[in-house]
């Protein structure tokens, strides 16, 4: 079986073009998220107190979607979704192991960040229909608050996931909350645990509710 270093070398050769620039990938994903937030803010008008309830509900909805998407299609090959399984379980988890979690090169962010095309695909397939439904059942303001909250959650997801793959000695990795969340994500990257625990990448709300947390302290391999 290939070592992690050998897999990383082969992955870079196969999947990362010499024209790839990590900063452009980061900037494009940020631009998409900030663009949706800006559009939502500009379209909102005279938001009523009850309409703000959409924000916590959207946060919980996004956290549940993150949990279910990660637990099932990302770690189990569903018909029609095998590319997602391939990219995550077969590539991301081979590129980053519990023993080698950190980026080595700038181009390694490609193994963490969502492809911009996939961001737009999910926004169109899942975001637009729910926007229309909320607008029809409630109001345009509520629908735009859903858009802004969902986009902010996406940016938060990308940021936290990237932080977990920074070198362990990084200052931001030493912050108490980040250190704990990084530990949970590292536990998830252990082969014996990756299909059993820590499917929330951001806040482990549904890991708590569904009982899919790892022990506080794990034995060393």
N, C-alpha and C positions, 0 to 999 in steps of 0.2 A: 504493500500500500504506500502511496506517495506520502512524503512528509508534508507538513503545512507549508514549509518554505518552497518545496518543489511545486506544490499545487498553486501557490501564489504566483510563482514564476510563469507557469503554464497559463494561468488565468489571465495574467497581464498580456501575454503574447496573443491569446485567442480573442479576448474580449475588450481590450483597451487600445483604441487606435492611437497612433503616434500624434494625431492631431487633438486628442482629448486634453482638455484643460479643466482641472478640478475647480478653479475659481469661477469659470463660466458656468459649470454645472450648478454650483452653489448659488451663484447670482441668479440664474434662470429660475430655479425652484423658489428662491426668495421673491423674485419678481412676480411669479404666478400667485403666490400666497398673498403678498402685499397688494397686488393688483385686485384680487377678489375682495380684500378688506376695504380698500379704497373705494371700489365700486359700490359696495354695500353701504358705506358711510355716506357717500354722495347721494345715494338713492333714498336713504332713510329720511323721514321728516316727521317731526312732532311725535316722537315715540312715547307711547302711553306706558304707565307703570307696569301693567300686567304683561305687556309685550316683552319686557325684559326677562320674564320667566323662561323665554326661549333659550337664553344663554346657558343656564345650568342644565336644562334638559338636553341641549345640543352637546354640551361637554360630556354628559353621561352617555349619550347615544354614541358619540365618537369613541369614548373609552371602551364601550361594549363592542363596537365594530372593530376596533383595534385588537381586542382580546379574541373575538371569534375568528377574525380574518387570520390572525397569527396562529391560533390553536389548530384551525382546520385546514383551509387551502394551502397555507404556507408550510404546513408540516404533514399534510396527507394529500396524496395525488388524486384530486377530484377530476372527473371528466370535464374537459373544456378549460380547466384551470391549471393544467400540468406545467405550463411555463412559469407560473407563480411559484409552484412547488420546486421546480428545478432551480430557479434563481435564488430562492431562499434556503431551502433545506440542503440542496445539493451543492450550491455554490457559496452562499454567504456563510453557512456553518462549517464549510471546509476551509474557507479563506480565513475566518476568524474562529479560533478554538479557545477554550478556556485558558490554555497555556500561552497562546499568542493572540491577544485581543486587540493589540494596538496597530494603528496605521504604521506602515514603514515608509511609504512614499505618498506624495500628494495625490497621485492618481488612484490610490486605494479607496478614496471616498466613493468611487463608482460602485464599489461592492456594498455600500451602505445606503446611499441616497436613492430615492425613487427616480427612475428615468422621467424627465419632463413630460414625455408623451404619455406615460402611464398616469401621471398626475392629472393631466387634462382628460384622459379617458375616464378615470374614476369620478372626476368632477362632473363630467357630462352624463355618465350613466347613473350615478347615485345622487349627485348634488342637485342637478336640474329638476328631476321628477319630484324630489322632496320639496324643493323651492316652490314649485307650482302647487303642490298639495297644501303646504302651509299657507301660501298666499290665498288659495281658494277657501280653505277651512277657517282661516283666521284673518290675516292682513298682509299687505306687502311689507310693512315694517318688520313684522315677525319673521317673514321669509328672508329679508336682508340680514336680520340679526343672526339667523341660522347660518347664512353664508359667511358672515364675518367671523363667527365663533368657530365654524368648521375650518376655515382657512387658517385662523390663529392656532388651532389645535394641530393642524398639519405642520406648520412651521415649528411649533414646540416639539412635535414628534421628531422631526428631522434634526433639530438642534440637540435634543437629549440623546438620541441614538448615536449621533456623531461624537458627542462628548464621551460616551461609554467606550469608544474605540480610540480615544486619545491615550498617550502613554500614561501609565498609572501614576507617575511622579508629577504630572501636570498639576498646576495650582488648583484649577477648577475641579479636578478629580479628588482633591483633598477636602472640599467642602463637605460637611457632615451628611447632608441629604443626598448630594450627588454621589458621595462615596458609598452610601448604602444602596442607592439605586443601581450603581455600577456593579456592586456585588451581586445583586439579583440578576442582572443581565448576564454577568459572567457565569453564574450558576446555570442559567438557561442554555449557555453554550457548551455545557458538559454533555457529551453524547448520551449518557444514561438518563439525563434529566430533560433534554430539549423537547421531548414530546409529552412531558408530564407537568412541567411547572414554569411559572413566570412568563406568561404570554402577554401581559401588559408591558409594553416597552416604556411607557411614560409612568403613569400613576397606577399602582396595583389595586385599584378598586375592585375589579372583577376577579382578580387572583384571590383577594380576600373572600369575596362572596362565594366563589366556586371552590374554595379550598385548594388552590393550585400553587401554593407557595412552597418553596424549599425550606428545609430547616434553617434556623438562624446561623448555625455553623455547620459547614460541610467538611467531611473528612478529606484530607489531601489524597490525590491519586497515588 
